[in-house]
Amino acid sequence: MTSRITHPDGYVFAKRHCLSISDFNRVEIDTLLELGLHYCAPQAQRCDHLKGALLVNLFFENSTRTQNSFEVAAKRLGADVVNMAVGSSSVAKGETLLDTAATLNAMRPDVLVVRHNASGAPALLSQKVSCSVINAGDGVHEHPTQAFLDALTLKRTLGDISGLRIAICGDILHSRVARSNIILMGLLGAEVRLIGPPTLLPADADRWGAEVFHDMSEGLRGCDVVMMLRLQLERMQGALVPSKREYFHFYGLDRAKLDLASPGALVMHPGPMNRGVEISSDVADDPDISLITKQVETGVAMRMAIIDALYAARQNGEAAHV
C-alpha cells in the first residue's frame, strides 16, 4: 500500500479489482475508507500518484455523474483518461465483449472502469485483461463504488456507521446500489431496512440480511438515515407501479414521512433524482438534512482512493515478481 495510509500490523492492501463489495474484508474496507478521507482534504486532491498511468472508461449504459466522477478522480491523481464512445465503437457494429477486451488489453491501460447492462460483465472482463477493473454498475447486480462513497459520506458526517439504522427505500428490485449498500453497511455494523411496494422488492429480499417493510410509515420509524432510490422505469417490464403520483403518495419522501424517522434523520439519494416521484424538492434541497450534494463531492475522493489503492497494489505485485 502507499505511504499515504498506514494500518496496524504492517497490513498491505493487495486487491487488484473492485467488482463486488463481497470481495473485500473489513480491514480492506476500512483501509479504503481511510484513504477516501485522506482525499477529501482539498490539499490532497492534486497529486501525481498515477502520473503516466492510463484509465479507460468503458460505459455500455448512459452515465453522466458516475463517468465524470471517475474522470475527475483519475485526472486529479495525474492519470490520462480515455472515454470510450461505445455507441459509435466497434461494439455497436457487433463486436463481442471478449473481442473488446482483447482490443483494450492491447492498449495497455492500467485501470478499466466498466458499466454494463449485463450482471457479471466487469467480472468477466477482469479475467481477460491484465489491468485493474472497477465495476461502475453491472445490470441489477452491484455498484460497489457508490456504496463506498455512501459509507464515506456517512463517516464524514457522523463519524461512525456502526449502530445506525438505515432505511433503503423504493425500487429495490432494479437497484444495484441497494445490493451493494446492504452488504457494505451491514459489514460496517449498521442495521439496514428495505422499504418498498411488493412489486419492487425481490422475492428473496428477506434473505438479504435486511428487515423488509411494505409500509413507509412503519419502516421509517427510528431510522437515522433514509436512502431513497430512483424509480428505474427503463428497466421495468409491465406496470409495476400504478402511477408516479400514486407512487409518491405512498413511497415518495416528503416532510410528513421524514418526521416519522428519528429526530435529525439524514437523507441520501444516489441520483439522478426524480423530484416529486421519489423525493420532494424541499427535502432534497434542505442542507440541514440532505447529504445528496455531499455524496457527489465525496464520490470523487472515494473513487480517487479506490483507483489509487488498486493501482498501487498492482504496481507492488508486479515489482514483487521482477
Phi and psi in degrees as GROMACS dihedral restraints (atoms count N, CA, C in turn):
[ dihedral_restraints ]
;  ai    aj    ak    al  type     phi  dphi    fc
    3     4     5     6     1   -71.0    20    10
    4     5     6     7     1   162.5    20    10
    6     7     8     9     1   -75.7    20    10
    7     8     9    10     1    -4.1    20    10
    9    10    11    12     1   -73.0    20    10
   10    11    12    13     1   -13.9    20    10
   12    13    14    15     1  -143.3    20    10
   13    14    15    16     1   136.5    20    10
   15    16    17    18     1  -116.2    20    10
   16    17    18    19     1   157.1    20    10
   18    19    20    21     1  -144.2    20    10
   19    20    21    22     1   147.5    20    10
   21    22    23    24     1   -57.6    20    10
   22    23    24    25     1   158.6    20    10
   24    25    26    27     1    64.0    20    10
   25    26    27    28     1    23.3    20    10
   27    28    29    30     1    65.9    20    10
   28    29    30    31     1    25.9    20    10
   30    31    32    33     1   -61.3    20    10
   31    32    33    34     1   136.7    20    10
   33    34    35    36     1  -122.1    20    10
   34    35    36    37     1   124.8    20    10
   36    37    38    39     1   -69.1    20    10
   37    38    39    40     1   127.5    20    10
   39    40    41    42     1  -127.4    20    10
   40    41    42    43     1     5.8    20    10
   42    43    44    45     1   -69.0    20    10
   43    44    45    46     1   138.0    20    10
   45    46    47    48     1   -98.1    20    10
   46    47    48    49     1   -25.3    20    10
   48    49    50    51     1  -130.7    20    10
   49    50    51    52     1   161.0    20    10
   51    52    53    54     1  -126.8    20    10
   52    53    54    55     1    91.3    20    10
   54    55    56    57     1  -111.2    20    10
   55    56    57    58     1   -35.2    20    10
   57    58    59    60     1  -153.3    20    10
   58    59    60    61     1   146.0    20    10
   60    61    62    63     1   -59.7    20    10
   61    62    63    64     1   -33.6    20    10
   63    64    65    66     1   -63.1    20    10
   64    65    66    67     1   -17.3    20    10
   66    67    68    69     1   -76.8    20    10
   67    68    69    70     1   -12.8    20    10
   69    70    71    72     1  -106.9    20    10
   70    71    72    73     1   139.7    20    10
   72    73    74    75     1   -90.8    20    10
   73    74    75    76     1   176.5    20    10
   75    76    77    78     1   -62.9    20    10
   76    77    78    79     1   -39.3    20    10
   78    79    80    81     1   -64.5    20    10
   79    80    81    82     1   -41.6    20    10
   81    82    83    84     1   -65.4    20    10
   82    83    84    85     1   -39.6    20    10
   84    85    86    87     1   -63.0    20    10
   85    86    87    88     1   -47.8    20    10
   87    88    89    90     1   -61.8    20    10
   88    89    90    91     1   -37.4    20    10
   90    91    92    93     1   -62.6    20    10
   91    92    93    94     1   -45.6    20    10
   93    94    95    96     1   -65.9    20    10
   94    95    96    97     1   -40.5    20    10
   96    97    98    99     1   -66.1    20    10
   97    98    99   100     1   -38.1    20    10
   99   100   101   102     1   -65.5    20    10
  100   101   102   103     1   -39.7    20    10
  102   103   104   105     1   -68.1    20    10
  103   104   105   106     1   -35.1    20    10
  105   106   107   108     1   -60.9    20    10
  106   107   108   109     1   -41.9    20    10
  108   109   110   111     1   -60.6    20    10
  109   110   111   112     1   -39.0    20    10
  111   112   113   114     1   -58.6    20    10
  112   113   114   115     1   -43.8    20    10
  114   115   116   117     1   -79.4    20    10
  115   116   117   118     1    -7.5    20    10
  117   118   119   120     1   -72.2    20    10
  118   119   120   121     1   -22.4    20    10
  120   121   122   123     1   -71.1    20    10
  121   122   123   124     1   129.4    20    10
  123   124   125   126     1   -54.5    20    10
  124   125   126   127     1   -37.5    20    10
  126   127   128   129     1   -69.1    20    10
  127   128   129   130     1   -16.3    20    10
  129   130   131   132     1   -92.9    20    10
  130   131   132   133     1    -6.6    20    10
  132   133   134   135     1   -91.0    20    10
  133   134   135   136     1    10.6    20    10
  135   136   137   138     1  -133.9    20    10
  136   137   138   139     1   106.4    20    10
  138   139   140   141     1  -152.2    20    10
  139   140   141   142     1   176.1    20    10
  141   142   143   144     1  -123.1    20    10
  142   143   144   145     1    33.3    20    10
  144   145   146   147     1   -63.0    20    10
  145   146   147   148     1   -24.5    20    10
  147   148   149   150     1  -115.8    20    10
  148   149   150   151     1    27.4    20    10
  150   151   152   153     1   -59.1    20    10
  151   152   153   154     1   128.9    20    10
  153   154   155   156     1    87.8    20    10
  154   155   156   157     1    -7.3    20    10
  156   157   158   159     1   -86.4    20    10
  157   158   159   160     1   158.7    20    10
  159   160   161   162     1  -123.3    20    10
  160   161   162   163     1   124.2    20    10
  162   163   164   165     1  -110.2    20    10
  163   164   165   166     1   131.6    20    10
  165   166   167   168     1  -113.0    20    10
  166   167   168   169     1   124.5    20    10
  168   169   170   171     1   -91.2    20    10
  169   170   171   172     1   118.2    20    10
  171   172   173   174     1  -120.0    20    10
  172   173   174   175     1    94.0    20    10
  174   175   176   177     1  -111.1    20    10
  175   176   177   178     1   110.8    20    10
  177   178   179   180     1   -86.2    20    10
  178   179   180   181     1    -9.7    20    10
  180   181   182   183     1  -119.8    20    10
  181   182   183   184     1   150.3    20    10
  183   184   185   186     1   -61.7    20    10
  184   185   186   187     1   137.9    20    10
  186   187   188   189     1  -158.6    20    10
  187   188   189   190     1   133.9    20    10
  189   190   191   192     1  -108.2    20    10
  190   191   192   193     1   -55.1    20    10
  192   193   194   195     1   -62.8    20    10
  193   194   195   196     1   -50.8    20    10
  195   196   197   198     1   -69.6    20    10
  196   197   198   199     1   -45.6    20    10
  198   199   200   201     1   -62.6    20    10
  199   200   201   202     1   -44.6    20    10
  201   202   203   204     1   -64.9    20    10
  202   203   204   205     1   -35.9    20    10
  204   205   206   207     1   -62.4    20    10
  205   206   207   208     1   -44.3    20    10
  207   208   209   210     1   -66.0    20    10
  208   209   210   211     1   -38.6    20    10
  210   211   212   213     1   -64.7    20    10
  211   212   213   214     1   -46.2    20    10
  213   214   215   216     1   -63.2    20    10
  214   215   216   217     1   -43.5    20    10
  216   217   218   219     1   -59.5    20    10
  217   218   219   220     1   -47.1    20    10
  219   220   221   222     1   -65.2    20    10
  220   221   222   223     1   -41.5    20    10
  222   223   224   225     1   -67.5    20    10
  223   224   225   226     1   -34.7    20    10
  225   226   227   228     1   -67.8    20    10
  226   227   228   229     1   -22.3    20    10
  228   229   230   231     1   -87.1    20    10
  229   230   231   232     1    -3.6    20    10
  231   232   233   234     1    94.1    20    10
  232   233   234   235     1     6.2    20    10
  234   235   236   237     1   -83.0    20    10
  235   236   237   238     1   157.9    20    10
  237   238   239   240     1   -85.5    20    10
  238   239   240   241     1   146.3    20    10
  240   241   242   243     1  -128.5    20    10
  241   242   243   244     1   133.4    20    10
  243   244   245   246     1  -120.8    20    10
  244   245   246   247     1   124.9    20    10
  246   247   248   249     1   -99.9    20    10
  247   248   249   250     1   111.8    20    10
  249   250   251   252     1   -76.0    20    10
  250   251   252   253     1   124.0    20    10
  252   253   254   255     1   -84.6    20    10
  253   254   255   256     1    88.2    20    10
  255   256   257   258     1   -61.5    20    10
  256   257   258   259     1   -37.0    20    10
  258   259   260   261     1   -60.9    20    10
  259   260   261   262     1   -28.7    20    10
  261   262   263   264     1  -111.6    20    10
  262   263   264   265     1    11.8    20    10
  264   265   266   267     1   -93.6    20    10
  265   266   267   268     1  -176.2    20    10
  267   268   269   270     1   -65.3    20    10
  268   269   270   271     1   -20.3    20    10
  270   271   272   273     1   -60.9    20    10
  271   272   273   274     1   -40.7    20    10
  273   274   275   276     1   -67.7    20    10
  274   275   276   277     1   -17.9    20    10
  276   277   278   279     1   -94.7    20    10
  277   278   279   280     1     5.2    20    10
  279   280   281   282     1   108.5    20    10
  280   281   282   283     1     4.0    20    10
  282   283   284   285     1   -65.9    20    10
  283   284   285   286     1   137.8    20    10
  285   286   287   288     1   -76.1    20    10
  286   287   288   289     1   163.9    20    10
  288   289   290   291     1   -61.6    20    10
  289   290   291   292     1   -38.9    20    10
  291   292   293   294     1   -70.1    20    10
  292   293   294   295     1   -35.7    20    10
  294   295   296   297     1   -65.7    20    10
  295   296   297   298     1   -38.6    20    10
  297   298   299   300     1   -62.1    20    10
  298   299   300   301     1   -40.8    20    10
  300   301   302   303     1   -60.7    20    10
  301   302   303   304     1   -43.4    20    10
  303   304   305   306     1   -63.7    20    10
  304   305   306   307     1   -40.4    20    10
  306   307   308   309     1   -64.7    20    10
  307   308   309   310     1   -46.1    20    10
  309   310   311   312     1   -62.6    20    10
  310   311   312   313     1   -40.8    20    10
  312   313   314   315     1   -61.2    20    10
  313   314   315   316     1   -34.1    20    10
  315   316   317   318     1   -67.5    20    10
  316   317   318   319     1   -21.5    20    10
  318   319   320   321     1   -80.9    20    10
  319   320   321   322     1    -8.8    20    10
  321   322   323   324     1    55.8    20    10
  322   323   324   325     1    53.7    20    10
  324   325   326   327     1   -72.3    20    10
  325   326   327   328     1   160.5    20    10
  327   328   329   330     1   -95.6    20    10
  328   329   330   331     1   -32.7    20    10
  330   331   332   333     1  -138.7    20    10
  331   332   333   334     1   134.6    20    10
  333   334   335   336     1  -119.7    20    10
  334   335   336   337     1   119.9    20    10
  336   337   338   339     1  -102.8    20    10
  337   338   339   340     1   122.8    20    10
  339   340   341   342     1  -124.1    20    10
  340   341   342   343     1   129.3    20    10
  342   343   344   345     1  -120.2    20    10
  343   344   345   346     1   130.8    20    10
  345   346   347   348     1  -146.4    20    10
  346   347   348   349     1   149.5    20    10
  348   349   350   351     1   -79.8    20    10
  349   350   351   352     1    -6.5    20    10
  351   352   353   354     1  -103.5    20    10
  352   353   354   355     1   125.1    20    10
  354   355   356   357     1   -61.5    20    10
  355   356   357   358     1   131.7    20    10
  357   358   359   360     1    94.1    20    10
  358   359   360   361     1    -5.9    20    10
  360   361   362   363     1   -61.9    20    10
  361   362   363   364     1   -45.9    20    10
  363   364   365   366     1   -61.1    20    10
  364   365   366   367     1   -38.2    20    10
  366   367   368   369     1   -63.9    20    10
  367   368   369   370     1   -39.5    20    10
  369   370   371   372     1   -64.1    20    10
  370   371   372   373     1   -44.9    20    10
  372   373   374   375     1   -61.6    20    10
  373   374   375   376     1   -36.1    20    10
  375   376   377   378     1   -63.0    20    10
  376   377   378   379     1   -23.1    20    10
  378   379   380   381     1   -84.5    20    10
  379   380   381   382     1   -12.2    20    10
  381   382   383   384     1  -113.9    20    10
  382   383   384   385     1    -7.0    20    10
  384   385   386   387     1  -121.1    20    10
  385   386   387   388     1   159.7    20    10
  387   388   389   390     1   -94.5    20    10
  388   389   390   391     1    -3.2    20    10
  390   391   392   393     1   -97.1    20    10
  391   392   393   394     1   176.4    20    10
  393   394   395   396     1   -75.8    20    10
  394   395   396   397     1   143.2    20    10
  396   397   398   399     1  -120.5    20    10
  397   398   399   400     1   132.9    20    10
  399   400   401   402     1  -115.8    20    10
  400   401   402   403     1   127.3    20    10
  402   403   404   405     1   -80.9    20    10
  403   404   405   406     1   113.4    20    10
  405   406   407   408     1  -100.3    20    10
  406   407   408   409     1    23.0    20    10
  408   409   410   411     1   119.1    20    10
  409   410   411   412     1   116.5    20    10
  411   412   413   414     1  -128.4    20    10
  412   413   414   415     1   112.3    20    10
  414   415   416   417     1    53.2    20    10
  415   416   417   418     1  -130.7    20    10
  417   418   419   420     1  -108.5    20    10
  418   419   420   421     1    28.0    20    10
  420   421   422   423     1   -87.2    20    10
  421   422   423   424     1   -77.1    20    10
  423   424   425   426     1  -149.1    20    10
  424   425   426   427     1   163.0    20    10
  426   427   428   429     1  -143.1    20    10
  427   428   429   430     1    73.2    20    10
  429   430   431   432     1   -62.0    20    10
  430   431   432   433     1   -37.2    20    10
  432   433   434   435     1   -68.9    20    10
  433   434   435   436     1   -28.6    20    10
  435   436   437   438     1   -66.2    20    10
  436   437   438   439     1   -42.0    20    10
  438   439   440   441     1   -63.9    20    10
  439   440   441   442     1   -41.2    20    10
  441   442   443   444     1   -61.9    20    10
  442   443   444   445     1   -43.4    20    10
  444   445   446   447     1   -70.0    20    10
  445   446   447   448     1   -32.3    20    10
  447   448   449   450     1   -65.1    20    10
  448   449   450   451     1   -43.0    20    10
  450   451   452   453     1   -63.7    20    10
  451   452   453   454     1   -41.2    20    10
  453   454   455   456     1   -66.3    20    10
  454   455   456   457     1   -37.8    20    10
  456   457   458   459     1   -60.2    20    10
  457   458   459   460     1   -44.3    20    10
  459   460   461   462     1   -68.5    20    10
  460   461   462   463     1   -38.2    20    10
  462   463   464   465     1   -63.7    20    10
  463   464   465   466     1   -41.9    20    10
  465   466   467   468     1   -65.9    20    10
  466   467   468   469     1   -35.2    20    10
  468   469   470   471     1   -83.7    20    10
  469   470   471   472     1   -42.9    20    10
  471   472   473   474     1  -111.8    20    10
  472   473   474   475     1   -15.1    20    10
  474   475   476   477     1    88.7    20    10
  475   476   477   478     1   -37.6    20    10
  477   478   479   480     1  -144.5    20    10
  478   479   480   481     1   137.7    20    10
  480   481   482   483     1   -95.6    20    10
  481   482   483   484     1   -26.6    20    10
  483   484   485   486     1   -57.2    20    10
  484   485   486   487     1   130.2    20    10
  486   487   488   489     1    90.9    20    10
  487   488   489   490     1   -10.2    20    10
  489   490   491   492     1   -70.1    20    10
  490   491   492   493     1   148.8    20    10
  492   493   494   495     1  -108.0    20    10
  493   494   495   496     1   114.2    20    10
  495   496   497   498     1  -114.5    20    10
  496   497   498   499     1   125.0    20    10
  498   499   500   501     1  -100.1    20    10
  499   500   501   502     1   125.0    20    10
  501   502   503   504     1  -106.7    20    10
  502   503   504   505     1   119.3    20    10
  504   505   506   507     1  -123.7    20    10
  505   506   507   508     1   138.9    20    10
  507   508   509   510     1   117.4    20    10
  508   509   510   511     1  -130.2    20    10
  510   511   512   513     1   -82.8    20    10
  511   512   513   514     1    75.6    20    10
  513   514   515   516     1   -68.6    20    10
  514   515   516   517     1   -35.4    20    10
  516   517   518   519     1   -55.3    20    10
  517   518   519   520     1   -41.6    20    10
  519   520   521   522     1  -102.4    20    10
  520   521   522   523     1     7.7    20    10
  522   523   524   525     1   -99.1    20    10
  523   524   525   526     1   111.7    20    10
  525   526   527   528     1   -73.9    20    10
  526   527   528   529     1   -26.3    20    10
  528   529   530   531     1   -62.9    20    10
  529   530   531   532     1   -43.6    20    10
  531   532   533   534     1   -61.3    20    10
  532   533   534   535     1   -43.7    20    10
  534   535   536   537     1   -62.2    20    10
  535   536   537   538     1   -44.6    20    10
  537   538   539   540     1   -67.2    20    10
  538   539   540   541     1   -40.1    20    10
  540   541   542   543     1   -69.8    20    10
  541   542   543   544     1   -36.1    20    10
  543   544   545   546     1   -59.1    20    10
  544   545   546   547     1   -45.3    20    10
  546   547   548   549     1   -67.1    20    10
  547   548   549   550     1   -49.7    20    10
  549   550   551   552     1   -68.0    20    10
  550   551   552   553     1   -47.3    20    10
  552   553   554   555     1   -64.5    20    10
  553   554   555   556     1   -34.8    20    10
  555   556   557   558     1   -65.0    20    10
  556   557   558   559     1   -42.0    20    10
  558   559   560   561     1   -64.2    20    10
  559   560   561   562     1   -28.8    20    10
  561   562   563   564     1   -88.9    20    10
  562   563   564   565     1     4.4    20    10
  564   565   566   567     1    93.9    20    10
  565   566   567   568     1    11.4    20    10
  567   568   569   570     1   -87.7    20    10
  568   569   570   571     1   156.5    20    10
  570   571   572   573     1   -97.0    20    10
  571   572   573   574     1   123.6    20    10
  573   574   575   576     1  -109.1    20    10
  574   575   576   577     1   134.3    20    10
  576   577   578   579     1  -116.4    20    10
  577   578   579   580     1   145.0    20    10
  579   580   581   582     1  -112.2    20    10
  580   581   582   583     1   130.0    20    10
  582   583   584   585     1  -128.9    20    10
  583   584   585   586     1   125.9    20    10
  585   586   587   588     1  -179.8    20    10
  586   587   588   589     1   167.2    20    10
  588   589   590   591     1   -67.5    20    10
  589   590   591   592     1   152.3    20    10
  591   592   593   594     1   -53.6    20    10
  592   593   594   595     1   -32.9    20    10
  594   595   596   597     1   -70.9    20    10
  595   596   597   598     1   -17.2    20    10
  597   598   599   600     1  -115.1    20    10
  598   599   600   601     1    20.3    20    10
  600   601   602   603     1  -120.3    20    10
  601   602   603   604     1   132.2    20    10
  603   604   605   606     1   -59.7    20    10
  604   605   606   607     1   150.4    20    10
  606   607   608   609     1   -61.4    20    10
  607   608   609   610     1   -28.6    20    10
  609   610   611   612     1  -102.4    20    10
  610   611   612   613     1    19.4    20    10
  612   613   614   615     1   -59.2    20    10
  613   614   615   616     1   -29.4    20    10
  615   616   617   618     1   -70.8    20    10
  616   617   618   619     1    -7.4    20    10
  618   619   620   621     1  -105.3    20    10
  619   620   621   622     1    11.9    20    10
  621   622   623   624     1   -89.5    20    10
  622   623   624   625     1     0.1    20    10
  624   625   626   627     1    85.8    20    10
  625   626   627   628     1    19.9    20    10
  627   628   629   630     1  -134.1    20    10
  628   629   630   631     1   149.5    20    10
  630   631   632   633     1   -79.3    20    10
  631   632   633   634     1   137.2    20    10
  633   634   635   636     1  -107.3    20    10
  634   635   636   637     1   133.3    20    10
  636   637   638   639     1  -130.2    20    10
  637   638   639   640     1   142.7    20    10
  639   640   641   642     1  -103.0    20    10
  640   641   642   643     1   -15.1    20    10
  642   643   644   645     1  -105.3    20    10
  643   644   645   646     1   120.2    20    10
  645   646   647   648     1   -61.3    20    10
  646   647   648   649     1   -42.3    20    10
  648   649   650   651     1   -61.7    20    10
  649   650   651   652     1   -42.7    20    10
  651   652   653   654     1   -70.9    20    10
  652   653   654   655     1   -42.9    20    10
  654   655   656   657     1   -68.7    20    10
  655   656   657   658     1   -30.1    20    10
  657   658   659   660     1   -80.8    20    10
  658   659   660   661     1   -17.5    20    10
  660   661   662   663     1   -60.3    20    10
  661   662   663   664     1   124.9    20    10
  663   664   665   666     1    81.2    20    10
  664   665   666   667     1     7.4    20    10
  666   667   668   669     1   -85.2    20    10
  667   668   669   670     1   140.3    20    10
  669   670   671   672     1   -91.5    20    10
  670   671   672   673     1   -27.2    20    10
  672   673   674   675     1  -135.8    20    10
  673   674   675   676     1   134.4    20    10
  675   676   677   678     1  -118.0    20    10
  676   677   678   679     1   112.0    20    10
  678   679   680   681     1  -104.8    20    10
  679   680   681   682     1   109.6    20    10
  681   682   683   684     1   -88.0    20    10
  682   683   684   685     1   149.6    20    10
  684   685   686   687     1  -118.4    20    10
  685   686   687   688     1   149.2    20    10
  687   688   689   690     1   -70.1    20    10
  688   689   690   691     1   139.6    20    10
  690   691   692   693     1   -76.9    20    10
  691   692   693   694     1   107.3    20    10
  693   694   695   696     1   -89.6    20    10
  694   695   696   697     1    75.1    20    10
  696   697   698   699     1   -60.9    20    10
  697   698   699   700     1   -30.0    20    10
  699   700   701   702     1   -68.2    20    10
  700   701   702   703     1   -18.7    20    10
  702   703   704   705     1   -97.3    20    10
  703   704   705   706     1    -4.8    20    10
  705   706   707   708     1   -88.3    20    10
  706   707   708   709     1   137.5    20    10
  708   709   710   711     1  -113.4    20    10
  709   710   711   712     1   110.7    20    10
  711   712   713   714     1    92.8    20    10
  712   713   714   715     1   173.7    20    10
  714   715   716   717     1   -88.7    20    10
  715   716   717   718     1    96.9    20    10
  717   718   719   720     1   -88.5    20    10
  718   719   720   721     1   -15.9    20    10
  720   721   722   723     1  -131.9    20    10
  721   722   723   724     1   143.9    20    10
  723   724   725   726     1   -64.6    20    10
  724   725   726   727     1   -44.8    20    10
  726   727   728   729     1  -164.8    20    10
  727   728   729   730     1   159.8    20    10
  729   730   731   732     1   -63.8    20    10
  730   731   732   733     1   -37.9    20    10
  732   733   734   735     1   -64.2    20    10
  733   734   735   736     1   -45.2    20    10
  735   736   737   738     1   -68.6    20    10
  736   737   738   739     1   -36.6    20    10
  738   739   740   741     1   -60.0    20    10
  739   740   741   742     1   -45.5    20    10
  741   742   743   744     1   -63.4    20    10
  742   743   744   745     1   -38.3    20    10
  744   745   746   747     1   -58.6    20    10
  745   746   747   748     1   -42.0    20    10
  747   748   749   750     1   -93.8    20    10
  748   749   750   751     1   -34.5    20    10
  750   751   752   753     1  -128.4    20    10
  751   752   753   754     1    -0.7    20    10
  753   754   755   756     1   -80.2    20    10
  754   755   756   757     1   144.9    20    10
  756   757   758   759     1   -89.6    20    10
  757   758   759   760     1   116.9    20    10
  759   760   761   762     1  -125.9    20    10
  760   761   762   763     1  -177.3    20    10
  762   763   764   765     1   -60.8    20    10
  763   764   765   766     1   -41.5    20    10
  765   766   767   768     1   -62.3    20    10
  766   767   768   769     1   -42.7    20    10
  768   769   770   771     1   -71.7    20    10
  769   770   771   772     1   -39.9    20    10
  771   772   773   774     1   -63.6    20    10
  772   773   774   775     1   -30.8    20    10
  774   775   776   777     1   -63.7    20    10
  775   776   777   778     1   -17.0    20    10
  777   778   779   780     1   -78.5    20    10
  778   779   780   781     1   -19.5    20    10
  780   781   782   783     1   -77.6    20    10
  781   782   783   784     1  -179.7    20    10
  783   784   785   786     1   -62.3    20    10
  784   785   786   787     1   149.4    20    10
  786   787   788   789     1   -56.6    20    10
  787   788   789   790     1   132.3    20    10
  789   790   791   792     1    81.0    20    10
  790   791   792   793     1    12.7    20    10
  792   793   794   795     1   -58.1    20    10
  793   794   795   796     1   142.1    20    10
  795   796   797   798     1  -101.6    20    10
  796   797   798   799     1   153.5    20    10
  798   799   800   801     1  -118.7    20    10
  799   800   801   802     1   136.8    20    10
  801   802   803   804     1  -131.3    20    10
  802   803   804   805     1   159.1    20    10
  804   805   806   807     1  -159.5    20    10
  805   806   807   808     1   128.5    20    10
  807   808   809   810     1   -72.6    20    10
  808   809   810   811     1   -15.2    20    10
  810   811   812   813     1    74.4    20    10
  811   812   813   814     1   161.1    20    10
  813   814   815   816     1   -70.9    20    10
  814   815   816   817     1   150.0    20    10
  816   817   818   819     1   -88.9    20    10
  817   818   819   820     1   143.6    20    10
  819   820   821   822     1  -102.9    20    10
  820   821   822   823     1    95.3    20    10
  822   823   824   825     1   -65.2    20    10
  823   824   825   826     1   137.7    20    10
  825   826   827   828     1    79.7    20    10
  826   827   828   829     1     1.9    20    10
  828   829   830   831     1  -116.1    20    10
  829   830   831   832     1   -56.5    20    10
  831   832   833   834     1   -99.9    20    10
  832   833   834   835     1   -25.0    20    10
  834   835   836   837     1  -156.3    20    10
  835   836   837   838     1   143.9    20    10
  837   838   839   840     1   -83.0    20    10
  838   839   840   841     1   151.6    20    10
  840   841   842   843     1   -64.0    20    10
  841   842   843   844     1   -35.8    20    10
  843   844   845   846     1   -68.2    20    10
  844   845   846   847     1   -26.5    20    10
  846   847   848   849     1   -79.1    20    10
  847   848   849   850     1   -47.5    20    10
  849   850   851   852     1   -61.7    20    10
  850   851   852   853     1   -32.5    20    10
  852   853   854   855     1  -100.3    20    10
  853   854   855   856     1     4.2    20    10
  855   856   857   858     1   -82.4    20    10
  856   857   858   859     1   109.3    20    10
  858   859   860   861     1   -65.4    20    10
  859   860   861   862     1   -16.7    20    10
  861   862   863   864     1   -78.5    20    10
  862   863   864   865     1   -21.5    20    10
  864   865   866   867     1  -125.9    20    10
  865   866   867   868     1   -22.8    20    10
  867   868   869   870     1   -90.8    20    10
  868   869   870   871     1   128.7    20    10
  870   871   872   873     1  -103.4    20    10
  871   872   873   874     1    11.4    20    10
  873   874   875   876     1   -63.3    20    10
  874   875   876   877     1   -46.4    20    10
  876   877   878   879     1   -66.0    20    10
  877   878   879   880     1   -38.3    20    10
  879   880   881   882     1   -63.9    20    10
  880   881   882   883     1   -32.2    20    10
  882   883   884   885     1   -61.6    20    10
  883   884   885   886     1   -42.7    20    10
  885   886   887   888     1   -65.0    20    10
  886   887   888   889     1   -45.6    20    10
  888   889   890   891     1   -61.6    20    10
  889   890   891   892     1   -47.0    20    10
  891   892   893   894     1   -67.7    20    10
  892   893   894   895     1   -28.2    20    10
  894   895   896   897     1   -58.6    20    10
  895   896   897   898     1   -39.2    20    10
  897   898   899   900     1   -64.3    20    10
  898   899   900   901     1   -46.5    20    10
  900   901   902   903     1   -62.9    20    10
  901   902   903   904     1   -42.2    20    10
  903   904   905   906     1   -66.6    20    10
  904   905   906   907     1   -38.9    20    10
  906   907   908   909     1   -72.5    20    10
  907   908   909   910     1   -31.0    20    10
  909   910   911   912     1   -59.1    20    10
  910   911   912   913     1   -43.8    20    10
  912   913   914   915     1   -63.4    20    10
  913   914   915   916     1   -44.9    20    10
  915   916   917   918     1   -66.7    20    10
  916   917   918   919     1   -45.9    20    10
  918   919   920   921     1   -59.6    20    10
  919   920   921   922     1   -47.7    20    10
  921   922   923   924     1   -62.0    20    10
  922   923   924   925     1   -45.7    20    10
  924   925   926   927     1   -64.7    20    10
  925   926   927   928     1   -43.9    20    10
  927   928   929   930     1   -65.3    20    10
  928   929   930   931     1   -41.9    20    10
  930   931   932   933     1   -64.2    20    10
  931   932   933   934     1   -43.9    20    10
  933   934   935   936     1   -64.3    20    10
  934   935   936   937     1   -39.4    20    10
  936   937   938   939     1   -64.2    20    10
  937   938   939   940     1   -39.2    20    10
  939   940   941   942     1   -67.7    20    10
  940   941   942   943     1   -43.0    20    10
  942   943   944   945     1   -62.8    20    10
  943   944   945   946     1   -42.7    20    10
  945   946   947   948     1   -64.0    20    10
  946   947   948   949     1   -39.2    20    10
  948   949   950   951     1   -65.9    20    10
  949   950   951   952     1   -40.8    20    10
  951   952   953   954     1   -68.8    20    10
  952   953   954   955     1   -38.3    20    10
  954   955   956   957     1   -64.0    20    10
  955   956   957   958     1   -34.6    20    10
  957   958   959   960     1   -68.4    20    10
  958   959   960   961     1   -21.7    20    10
  960   961   962   963     1   -99.2    20    10
  961   962   963   964     1     1.3    20    10
